C-alpha cells in the first residue's frame, strides 16, 4: 500500500495579534502549510473573530483556547492540538508563533522544497533572525516584511535569544510539543530522529535531550531561517507591553527586552522571494467583505489603544526611551 504524502500542519497559540493576522496567514499559505491551526485566548482586539471568519471560509482551523483555569495558554493549546489528532503520524508539525515568519531559501521557497533539499530529514530546526524596528516609530497597516528589513547578523550567538530556534518534526517521533523543540521521544536515539539544522547539517547528539537554541556547531541559515518580528514599530510595542508575553501569564516587557531584541545591524531582504505569491494570497483573503471589515476593525482598535497608552506617563516615558537613539530618520530601505 502506498504511503500517503506527508502534510505540513502548523499550530499556533495566539492573543491580540489582529492587525497582523492576514499577512501571517498569507505567508504560511505561500510557503505551503497545508493546515493552519490557531488557538486563541483572552482576545480583546478582534483576533478571534477574524480567525473564526477564516475558519468559516475553510482557510484555517480556529479553536477557542480560553479556560477558567490558571494554566499556560501555550501548553494548553499544544495539548489540545494533539488530542484533536489533526496531524497523522507521517505529517510534519510546525510550531510557529504569530510574530515568526518561516523564510525558506531553497527551491520554490516552500516547505516541500525545504524537505526535498534534505531528503533524509524527519526533523528540521530553523534558527531565528531577530528583526529590529528599523527606526519605524508609528504603526502602519503594511506588511511586516516590507517595513522591517534590518536584522541581527548571522554570526551573533549573544544574546541567547538571537539563536533561538523553532523545530518542525514528523508527528510519530515525539509525544509532546514544546515551544522550540518537541519532548518525550517515541524513538530510542538521536540517530532515529534524522534531525538537521537550517543548513542541512546533522544536529549534535546533545539536542536529543535538551536545548532550545542553536550554538556555533549547530547554527545554519543556508536553507531556512525564521524571521522573528518580536518588536515591530515603537507604537505597536507599547500594545505588546500591555498584553505581556502572549502565552505566559504574568510576564512583563519593557526597555530591557526592547534593547535586547532590537537588532538592526544588517539588511536582509531574502524573504522577498515569496513576496508576489504572498501578496496575491493576501488580496484573495480580503476579497471577502466580512474578512476585510474585521481586519479594518482590528487595525482601528490597535490605533485606539496606542493613542490611549500614549496618554499615560509610563508609556510616554517608554516611547521617549525607545526613540532616543532612533535618529532623525529611518534607515535606508533596501
N, C-alpha and C positions, 0 to 999 in steps of 0.2 A: 504494500500500500504506500502510495506517495505521501510523504510528509507535507502538510500544508506550509506555505511560506510564512516565516515569522512576520508578525506585525510590530509596529512601533507604537507603544501606548505610553502616554505621559500622564503623570499625576502631580497635581499642584494644589497645596493649601493656599487660600487667598483671602485677604481682607483689605477693603478700601483701596483698590487699585483701578477704580472705574475709568479714569481718563486714559489709562494706558492699556486697557484690556484688548481693544480691537487690533492695535498694532501687534501685540504679543500673540494673539490668536492667528493673525495673518502670517506672522513669522513662522510659527510652528507648522502651519499648513504648508507653507512654502518649502520647508525643509523635509516634508514628507511624514509628519506624525500622522498615523492612521486614526488614532482615537485620543482625543484630549479629554482628560478628566480633571475637573476643577472642583474643589470642595471649599465653600466659603463659610466664614463665621463672623458674626458681630459687625456686619457691614452697615455703614450709615451714609454711603455716598452713591448708592445705586449699583454697586458692583454685582450684587447678587441678582438684581432684576435684569441687568444686561446679560449676564451669563445664562439666566433662565430663558431669556428670549432666544439666545443662540442654541440652547438645548432644544427648545421647541422647533427650531428650524433644522434640527438634525446635524448641526455643525460640531457640537461637542456634548459632553455629559456633565451636567451641573448637579452637585449634591449639596444639600443643606447640612453643614457640619457644626451647627450650633449645639450646645449642650449646657445643661444647668450645672454640670459637674466642673470643678476647677481643675481641669486636666489640660495638658498641652494640646492646642488645636492641631498642631502639626502631627504629633504622634497619633492622635485620634483619626486624622484624615488617612494616614498611611494604613492603619489597621482596618478602617472601613473599606478602603480600596481593595485590599487583599481579600476581605470577606466577600466582596462583590464578584470575585473571580472573573474579572474582565479580561485579564491577561492570561493566555494559555501558557503551558509550560515552555514552549519554544519562543514565545513572544519576548520582545525587548521591552523592559520597563525603564522609562526615562523620568527621573526625579528632578524636577526643574521648578524654579520659583518665578514669580511674576516680573522680577527685575533682572532676569537672566535670559539672554538670547544665545542659543547654540549657533556657533559660527563655523560652518564646515568649509574646508578649503581644498577639497578634492572632488574630482569627477564633476557631476552636475550640482554639487553643493547640497546634496540630500543625505539623510541618514542612511539610505540604502547604499549610496556611493561610499560613505564612510566605512560601512561594514564590508563592502566589496574590496576596499583598499586594505583591509586586514582580515583576510579570509578565515583565519583560524580563530578569530576573536569570539568570545562569548561574554566578555565584559570590556568596556572601554571607559577609562577615566578621562574627563575633559577639564583641563585646568582653567581657572578664572583668569581673565584680564580685567583688572579694575579700571573702569572708565570714570574719570572725574567730571566735574561740572563744566569744564572748558570755558570758564568765565561767564556762563549763562546765568543770569540773575533771575529773570522773570519767567514764569510758567507760560508755555505756548502749546497749543494743540497741534503739535507736529511730531513726526516720528522721532523717537529717541535716537535711532541710528543715524539720523540726519543732523541732530543737534549736538550730540556728544561723541566726538570723534578723536578725543585725546585720551590716552591710556597710560598705564604703567608700562615700562619696558619689559621685554620678555624675561630678561635676567634680573629678577627682583624677588629674592627669597624672603625679604622682610618689608613690611610686617607679615606675620604668618598668613593673614587673610589674602595676601597678594597671590599666593599659590594654592589657595583652597581649590578643591575640585568637586565636580559632580560626576556620578557614575551611572552609566546605562548598563543593564545586565539582563541576561535571559532569566526569566521567572523561575525556572526549575532549579537554579543553582543556590538560591537563598530563601530563607523563610521569613525574614524581617526586613522591612525597608528602613533605611536610615537617611538622614539629610544629605550626607556626602557620599556614602557608600552603604551597601546592604550589610546585614548582620545575620548570624546563625546560618552557616553554610549547610547545604544538603550534601556537599561533596567532602572528601576527606583531606584534600591537599590543595595547595595553591596551583599546582600543575593542572588540576582538573578544571580550574576556572578559565584558563586561556584569557588572562587579564592583561590588557595592553593600555599604554598611555596615549596621549593625543598625537604622538608621532609614530605610532605603530610599533613601539618597543615594549617588550615584556615588563610588567611591573615587578619590582623586587618582592622577595618572599615575605617580608615583614607585613605587607599590606593584607595578608590573609586574615590577620587577627586584629589589626588596629591601623589608625592614622586616617586623617580627613583631608590631608593636603599633600601636594607634590613636594619633592625635595630635588636636590641637584642631580640625583641619579634616577629620577622618575619623571621630571617635568618634560613636556613636549608639546609644541604648538603647531607642528607641521601640517597635520591633517585636520585638527579641530581645536577650538578653544570656546570658552563661554564668556561672552561679553557681559560683564556684570555692571549694570547701571544702578548701583546702590544709592546714589545721591540724587541724580537728575539736577534740576535747577535749584538755586538757593530757595526760592519760594516754595517749591514742592517739598524740599527737605523739611521745612517748618511743619508741613502737614504730616510727614513721616515721623517727625519727632513726637508729635502729639499722639499719633497712633501707637508708637512704640514699635519694637521689633514685631513684625506681623504675626509671628507664630509662637511667640514666647510671652508668657504672662509676666507683667511687672518690669520688663526691660525698658530702659530709657536711653535716649540718644541725645547727643549734644555736640559740642565743638570738637572734643577729642575724636569721636567717631568720624566726624566730617574731615578733619585733618588727616586721619589715617587712610581714609578711603578716597580722598580727593587727589587722584593721581593723573597728571596731565603731561607727562614727560615727552610722549611721542604721539604722532598722528597715526591712527590705524583705521583704514577705510576698507579692510578686507571683507567686511560684512556686506558691502555694496554688491557683491556677486549675485545676490538674490533680490536686489532692490526692485527691479522691474516686476518680477514674479510676485513679490510681497505686496507691492502697490496694487496690482491687479486684483489680488485676493481681498485686500482691504476695501477697495472700491466696491467689490461684489458684496461684502458684508454690509456696507452702508446703503445698498440699494433697497433694503427693507426699511420702510419708513419708521417702524417701531424701534428697530435697532438704532437707526440714526437719531431718533428722539432721545432714547435712553443714553446714548453716548453724549449728546449735547448736554443733557441734564447732569451727568456726572462731571463733565468739564465745568459747567456753571457752578455746581456745588463746590468743586475744588477751588475755583476762583473766590467764591464767597468765604470759604474757610481761610484762605490765605489772607484776605482783607481783614477778617475778624482777628486772626492771630497777630497781624501787624499792628493792631490797636493795643496790644499788651506790651508792657515794658520789657518783660523777659524775652519775648520773641523779637522785638526791635533790637535789643542788645545782641542777640544771636545773629540776626541779619547783618548788623554792622560788623561783627567779628568775621563772618563768612566772607563779606565783600571787601574787607580791609586790604587784602592782598590781590584783589581781582585786577586792579589797574583801571585805566580809563576806558579800555575797550576789550572786546573778546579776542582770543587768539584767532589768527587767520584760519579760515576753513580750507580743508584740503581741496 
